[in-house]
Amino acid sequence: MTVHFPFQNSYAALPDSFFARVAPTPVAAPRLIKLNRPLALQLGLDPDLLETAEGAEILAGKRVPDGADPIAMAYAGHQFGQFVPQLGDGRAILLGEVIDKDGVRRDIQLKGSGPTPFSRRGDGRAALGPVLREYIVSEAMFALGIPTTRSLAAVVTGEHVVRETALPGAVLTRIASSHIRVGTFQFFAVRRHTDAIRQLADHVIARHYPELVGTERPYHALLAGVVARQADLVARWLLVGFIHGVMNTDNCSISGETIDYGPCAFMDSYDPAQVFSSIDEMGRYAYANQPRIALWNLTRLAECLLPLFSDEQEKAIAEAQDILGAFSDQFSAAYQAGLRKKVGLLTERDGDEALIQDLLDAMAKNGADFTLTFRKLGDAAADDAADVRAQFMEPAAFDEWAGRWRARLAAEPQSASERRAAMHAVNPAFIPRNHRVEAVIQAAMRDNGYAPFEELVKVLAKPFDDQPEFAAYADPPLPDQRVLQTFCGT
């Protein structure tokens, strides 16, 4: 029985300037490492067939399934603040779109499937390490409730790719609401192709913001919608200690999903200035800079949309600035609401923001683990403060803050046990800690050992459960296990 994909290809129906038609490059000996069976079912695909040899060939790009219309999407982008007028999918090919069980249109893209016209002298391939990293982290983000692209499958190709050394080749099948980015709009804006910008905006509205179809000012509303989604997304990142690492405009999704897990990382010890990416030498995309950079990226989107706002440039700029002006309050509202939940406050009172900031300051000064401090704070809310005190180099710093915190909790309506349960529901015990991800990658690279990968994926699928049999996965790294830099892997 043949693997069937019920493809619909709305993006491939746009003008040829939006993409290049290109088929994946066949590989030697594809072998399936991991299939995300629940996601396959959600997409209306047969997981049993995808796990066959034919399925592995499709997921590796060796065989193009019926109904696919393979394309590499065109886009531009600011990379670390420097504009590049043509980037595009240099190692990814969009096979097509399917409508999932919830009626949502989803892209199916092969990442690492060979060169395209946008490869810029690259080989279009991916190494095993970055594929495993994206699978682990994107699925962990999904389990944490954060909007994200997802991973359907990881396949080894039977070939090597050459980076600093020869590495096993692999392909990731990525699923997204779409792969349209701020950089997609920039591609046409720099060329002054206003008609293409309008076509792209109309496509985005129909696909991601259908409630705006037929409204009086749909393009203004589109910008407002993207601003709101990005404000909420970045707030969610900060609430779990996530650092994207490469917030270029070509990595900023119009749908509001987290996209492109390159040198991403989760913090261990809390540090607002934390940077892991080996290529972010100036700290542009540090943890605490992410809201500011999101607004910078959104401002670049607004510049692209100006011709659709008004023929009078000054009027268009003023209207765009008014929309962008909402970002700060939207981000702050989402972030502060999330922080209140993390410390067990269900109501809002004057002084809450300062109280929580005092905790963050004490955490930064005392090298407290971000994830464990908040997780153990739930236990402290039920009068067991020993574990959370242990996160601080000087436990007295926590004790001083905890006295004020407990006084504030006394004004809350819920019981200690109810509060603990509510806090544990928003404060994960398990995140994809960098040293764990690296250990999994090394095991796979060293001896094709995928059992550690499988176990880590299993643990991270239930981040808010205690999982006592896997308690060690919650531990921060020992000094000799710390990962100080992460790499893009391209």
VOGU-3710 file (C-alpha; in Angstrom, 3 decimals, decimal comma):
1> mtvhfpfqns> 0,000/0,000/0,000  1,379/3,412/-0,997  1,888/6,259/1,464  -0,740/8,888/0,705  -0,428/12,591/1,449  -3,645/14,570/0,817  -1,714/17,584/-0,442  -3,112/21,009/-1,151  -0,590/23,497/-2,483  -1,863/27,042/-2,023
11> yaalpdsffa> 1,571/28,663/-1,705  2,817/26,931/-4,857  -0,160/28,483/-6,667  1,242/31,981/-6,061  3,387/33,631/-8,783  6,732/32,076/-9,644  8,636/34,950/-8,023  7,588/33,630/-4,599  9,657/30,439/-4,868  11,762/28,139/-7,007
21> rvaptpvaap> 10,461/24,761/-8,061  13,044/22,164/-7,101  12,889/18,505/-6,163  14,738/17,017/-3,182  18,072/15,397/-4,018  17,930/11,597/-3,586  20,067/10,080/-0,844  21,872/6,757/-0,670  20,308/4,717/2,112  17,592/6,465/4,146
31> rliklnrpla> 16,651/4,987/7,505  13,992/6,249/9,854  15,256/7,266/13,303  12,043/8,600/14,739  8,458/9,098/13,609  6,130/11,300/15,602  3,128/8,987/15,407  0,608/11,217/17,231  1,488/14,121/14,938  1,185/11,891/11,870
41> lqlgldpdll> -2,334/10,955/12,929  -3,172/14,621/13,575  -2,080/15,379/10,003  -4,277/12,619/8,579  -1,313/10,437/7,659  -0,865/6,713/8,239  2,034/6,238/10,688  2,357/2,528/9,893  2,978/3,321/6,232  5,378/6,136/7,087
51> etaegaeila> 7,466/3,641/9,053  7,959/1,442/5,957  10,947/1,644/3,638  8,850/3,704/1,211  7,932/6,082/4,018  11,596/6,535/4,939  12,422/7,321/1,298  9,727/10,016/1,209  10,818/11,510/4,525  14,432/11,610/3,294
61> gkrvpdgadp> 13,555/13,173/-0,051  14,559/10,133/-2,086  11,011/9,675/-3,340  8,518/12,497/-4,026  4,974/11,491/-3,045  2,027/11,897/-5,391  0,392/15,310/-5,190  3,496/17,090/-3,915  4,628/20,301/-5,607  8,136/20,750/-4,180
71> iamayaghqf> 9,331/24,337/-3,826  12,034/26,344/-2,079  10,574/29,582/-0,750  12,158/32,954/-1,474  12,829/35,429/1,317  15,301/38,077/2,431  16,260/39,075/5,954  18,232/41,061/8,461  20,903/38,787/9,901  22,313/40,259/13,113
81> gqfvpqlgdg> 21,081/43,633/11,900  22,654/43,397/8,443  20,234/43,186/5,514  20,649/40,414/2,949  18,294/40,930/-0,025  18,150/37,261/-0,998  18,273/34,312/1,361  15,525/31,747/0,749  15,286/28,062/1,564  18,861/26,963/0,997
91> raillgevid> 18,474/23,492/2,499  14,729/23,039/2,885  12,046/22,052/0,415  8,321/22,446/0,993  6,585/19,331/-0,303  3,097/20,724/0,116  0,287/21,429/2,568  -2,270/19,225/4,265  -5,379/20,058/6,274  -5,090/18,488/9,720
101> kdgvrrdiql> -7,788/16,948/11,907  -8,640/20,387/13,338  -9,061/21,930/9,891  -5,731/23,781/10,092  -3,535/24,030/6,995  -0,039/22,742/7,766  3,168/22,805/5,704  5,208/19,637/5,320  8,815/20,591/4,710  11,987/18,537/4,382
111> kgsgptpfsr> 14,963/20,207/6,038  18,348/19,024/4,801  16,964/17,701/1,513  19,589/19,031/-0,872  20,629/22,218/-2,665  18,206/24,767/-4,069  18,700/27,955/-6,103  18,968/29,736/-2,725  21,761/27,580/-1,300  24,507/30,190/-1,808
121> rgdgraalgp> 27,244/27,614/-2,410  25,984/25,412/0,424  25,368/21,702/0,037  21,720/21,931/1,121  22,229/19,126/3,602  21,860/18,816/7,365  23,982/16,938/9,859  22,494/14,527/12,366  23,181/16,718/15,411  21,107/19,755/14,390
131> vlreyivsea> 18,270/17,469/13,232  18,107/15,738/16,608  18,356/19,101/18,411  15,418/20,557/16,467  13,326/17,440/16,979  13,962/17,463/20,737  13,521/21,178/21,338  10,562/21,824/19,036  8,589/18,938/20,515  9,537/20,066/24,032
141> mfalgipttr> 8,242/23,538/23,225  4,978/22,026/22,008  4,610/20,092/25,263  5,273/23,327/27,172  2,331/24,919/25,376  4,400/27,366/23,311  3,434/28,007/19,655  6,032/26,238/17,534  6,850/24,414/14,372  6,900/20,690/15,014
151> slaavvtgeh> 8,893/17,643/14,012  7,205/14,783/12,197  10,255/12,636/11,533  14,031/12,363/11,609  15,825/10,221/9,026  19,491/9,411/8,478  20,524/9,493/4,845  23,313/6,941/4,697  25,611/9,719/3,514  28,008/12,116/5,217
161> vvretalpga> 28,046/15,895/5,146  31,263/17,833/5,545  31,394/20,647/8,081  34,547/20,974/10,184  34,691/17,211/9,761  32,615/14,481/8,110  29,298/13,997/9,935  26,325/11,676/9,433  23,700/13,276/7,199  20,054/13,523/8,213
171> vltriasshi> 16,735/15,069/7,181  14,082/16,550/9,450  10,450/16,667/8,385  9,194/19,966/9,789  5,544/20,873/10,199  4,420/24,503/10,395  1,257/26,555/10,121  3,311/28,153/7,367  6,918/29,065/6,668  6,121/32,707/5,818
181> rvgtfqffav> 8,457/35,095/7,626  9,043/38,803/8,032  11,859/38,188/5,562  9,359/36,939/2,984  7,787/40,396/2,915  11,230/41,997/2,861  12,141/40,022/-0,262  9,480/41,885/-2,223  9,753/45,211/-0,402  13,424/45,683/-1,304
191> rrhtdairql> 12,476/45,070/-4,938  9,540/47,518/-4,680  7,126/44,805/-5,815  4,036/46,279/-4,174  1,654/43,963/-6,005  3,558/40,943/-4,673  3,462/42,376/-1,142  -0,296/42,741/-1,479  -0,661/39,180/-2,808  1,461/37,853/0,054
201> adhviarhyp> -0,497/39,846/2,626  -3,790/38,586/1,207  -2,490/35,018/1,342  -1,380/35,447/4,965  -4,707/36,974/5,975  -6,683/34,147/4,353  -4,454/31,527/5,937  -3,647/32,885/9,400  -6,027/35,765/10,084  -9,253/34,836/8,232
211> elvgterpyh> -11,329/37,034/10,542  -9,730/40,029/8,791  -11,001/39,122/5,310  -13,317/41,871/4,099  -12,560/44,268/6,952  -12,110/47,978/6,248  -8,356/48,121/6,880  -7,144/44,516/6,584  -3,425/45,310/6,227  -3,383/47,504/9,322
221> allagvvarq> -5,176/44,720/11,167  -2,696/42,173/9,814  0,227/44,094/11,306  -1,660/44,417/14,594  -2,318/40,679/14,594  1,321/39,778/14,014  2,397/42,260/16,709  0,012/40,677/19,219  1,140/37,120/18,452  4,834/37,970/18,652
231> adlvarwllv> 4,356/39,828/21,946  2,660/36,783/23,428  5,202/34,356/21,928  8,281/36,114/23,287  6,659/36,452/26,715  6,162/32,684/26,703  9,828/32,183/25,785  11,007/34,250/28,720  8,679/32,461/31,135  10,462/29,142/30,498
241> gfihgvmntd> 13,997/30,525/30,164  14,229/29,946/26,402  16,775/31,762/24,245  16,142/31,539/20,504  19,695/32,460/19,598  19,118/33,783/16,063  16,162/36,170/15,991  16,872/37,373/12,472  13,900/38,680/10,499  14,021/35,557/8,338
251> ncsisgetid> 13,473/33,540/11,539  10,438/35,567/12,626  7,247/33,746/11,648  4,160/35,654/10,525  1,956/32,955/12,085  3,405/33,552/15,566  5,142/30,193/15,858  8,693/29,617/17,083  10,706/28,680/14,011  14,298/27,679/13,190
261> ygpcafmdsy> 15,890/25,990/16,187  19,547/26,614/15,463  21,764/27,588/18,414  18,749/27,785/20,733  19,067/26,934/24,416  17,329/26,954/27,785  19,017/28,755/30,655  20,271/26,862/33,672  21,275/29,585/36,138  19,204/32,737/35,686
271> dpaqvfssid> 21,104/35,478/33,893  19,266/38,156/31,867  22,374/38,660/29,721  22,749/34,964/28,923  23,891/34,114/25,390  24,704/30,627/24,133  24,934/31,082/20,367  28,519/30,918/19,140  27,728/33,448/16,396  26,075/36,045/18,667
281> emgryayanq> 29,323/37,661/19,742  27,735/40,993/20,703  24,821/39,547/22,659  22,230/40,983/20,287  19,868/38,066/20,944  20,554/37,604/24,663  17,703/36,339/26,833  16,501/39,728/28,073  16,975/41,402/24,667  14,402/39,196/22,957
291> prialwnltr> 11,368/41,492/23,457  13,291/44,474/22,075  14,472/42,469/19,070  10,963/41,182/18,404  9,746/44,782/18,163  12,709/45,626/15,906  11,715/42,769/13,604  8,076/43,851/13,624  9,162/47,361/12,670  10,839/45,889/9,605
301> laecllplfs> 7,533/44,164/8,739  5,694/47,456/9,157  8,095/49,103/6,715  7,190/46,476/4,123  3,472/47,082/4,583  3,598/50,887/4,337  2,632/50,983/0,634  -0,546/49,062/1,513  -1,473/51,508/4,273  -1,583/54,761/2,337
311> deqekaiaea> -0,166/56,552/-0,687  0,885/59,311/1,714  4,079/58,059/3,333  3,893/60,258/6,438  0,335/59,081/7,089  1,333/55,438/6,561  4,310/55,764/8,941  2,174/57,364/11,652  -0,399/54,587/11,365  2,290/51,904/11,537
321> qdilgafsdq> 3,918/53,533/14,557  0,575/53,589/16,326  0,157/49,837/15,768  3,736/49,048/16,800  3,221/51,139/19,923  0,935/48,442/21,306  3,729/45,863/21,484  5,272/46,968/24,758  2,036/46,882/26,733  0,966/43,599/25,114
331> fsaayqaglr> 4,271/41,937/25,926  4,354/43,311/29,458  0,785/42,191/30,153  1,499/38,631/28,955  4,848/38,431/30,732  3,674/39,829/34,056  0,547/37,655/34,029  2,757/34,628/33,455  5,152/35,611/36,217  2,298/36,053/38,691
341> kkvgllterd> 1,132/32,516/37,937  4,695/31,219/38,341  4,866/32,600/41,897  1,331/31,502/42,813  -0,578/34,772/42,492  -3,964/34,472/40,830  -5,017/38,038/41,591  -3,239/41,262/40,674  -2,221/43,873/43,243  0,025/46,907/43,379
351> gdealiqdll> 3,547/45,861/44,244  3,378/42,430/42,588  5,688/43,384/39,741  8,333/44,739/42,135  8,025/41,677/44,364  8,649/39,319/41,452  11,500/41,440/40,115  13,147/41,225/43,532  13,049/37,437/43,244  14,587/37,543/39,761
361> damakngadf> 17,308/39,901/40,987  18,107/37,574/43,891  18,189/34,599/41,512  20,629/36,372/39,209  22,866/37,429/42,102  22,867/33,946/43,638  23,229/31,792/40,518  19,837/30,171/41,094  18,627/27,678/38,514  15,727/29,278/36,641
371> tltfrklgda> 13,601/26,179/36,116  14,178/24,527/39,477  13,693/27,714/41,491  10,191/28,200/40,154  9,366/24,492/40,304  10,504/24,213/43,917  8,712/27,447/44,758  5,487/25,486/44,336  6,626/23,166/47,122  7,607/26,165/49,227
381> aaddaadvra> 4,066/27,465/48,807  3,022/24,319/50,681  5,558/25,089/53,455  8,462/22,968/52,155  11,124/25,550/51,351  14,285/23,471/51,718  14,723/22,627/48,038  14,150/26,135/46,751  16,522/27,647/49,358  19,207/25,277/48,094
391> qfmepaafde> 19,110/26,960/44,678  20,627/30,129/46,157  24,314/30,508/46,968  23,157/32,551/49,968  19,849/30,995/51,128  19,221/34,006/53,347  18,552/35,985/50,141  15,592/33,739/49,474  14,446/33,841/53,099  14,236/37,634/53,072
401> wagrwrarla> 12,164/37,612/49,897  10,047/34,656/51,004  8,760/36,535/54,028  7,264/39,233/51,815  6,008/36,607/49,365  4,171/34,655/52,056  2,560/37,839/53,325  1,301/38,479/49,789  0,060/34,887/49,415  -2,019/35,333/52,554
411> aepqsaserr> -4,283/37,629/50,538  -4,907/34,934/47,906  -8,017/32,752/48,086  -6,686/29,248/47,346  -5,331/26,672/49,778  -1,640/25,726/49,911  -2,269/22,468/48,046  -4,336/24,204/45,375  -1,608/26,806/44,974  1,088/24,156/44,646
421> aamhavnpaf> -0,898/22,346/41,953  -1,513/25,593/40,054  2,162/26,533/40,216  3,333/23,102/39,093  0,970/23,366/36,122  2,919/26,379/34,802  6,428/25,700/36,137  7,954/22,725/34,318  10,146/20,205/36,078  11,773/19,152/32,811
431> iprnhrveav> 13,244/21,249/30,025  15,661/20,210/27,266  18,754/21,098/29,234  21,727/21,759/27,011  23,970/19,107/28,523  21,254/16,478/28,079  20,692/17,424/24,449  24,422/17,308/23,768  24,754/13,907/25,458  21,967/12,522/23,275
441> iqaamrdngy> 23,617/13,877/20,125  27,003/12,471/21,088  25,516/9,027/21,759  23,863/9,021/18,335  26,998/10,230/16,579  29,317/7,877/18,431  27,601/4,514/18,019  24,181/5,060/16,431  22,736/4,853/19,929  19,258/6,349/19,849
451> apfeelvkvl> 17,941/4,995/23,161  19,035/8,181/25,034  17,289/10,288/22,384  14,086/8,260/22,733  14,144/8,522/26,512  14,757/12,274/26,513  11,909/12,850/24,052  9,655/10,714/26,260  10,508/12,684/29,413  10,076/16,064/27,739
461> akpfddqpef> 6,630/15,116/26,443  5,336/15,515/30,031  7,273/18,511/31,355  4,861/19,370/34,178  4,631/15,847/35,648  6,959/14,824/38,475  8,104/11,569/36,750  10,141/10,304/39,754  11,689/7,501/37,684  13,307/10,195/35,493
471> aayadpplpd> 14,083/12,684/38,269  17,720/13,026/37,188  16,598/14,733/33,974  15,482/17,708/36,084  18,963/18,220/37,524  21,101/21,126/36,321  24,506/20,277/34,866  27,502/19,606/37,027  30,338/22,111/36,510  32,067/19,834/33,999
481> qrvlqtfcgt> 28,796/19,252/32,106  27,944/22,879/31,420  27,366/23,788/27,787  28,584/27,352/27,287  28,081/27,602/23,525  25,587/26,224/21,038  26,085/26,130/17,294  23,874/26,763/14,298  24,818/23,527/12,591  24,415/24,762/9,027
//
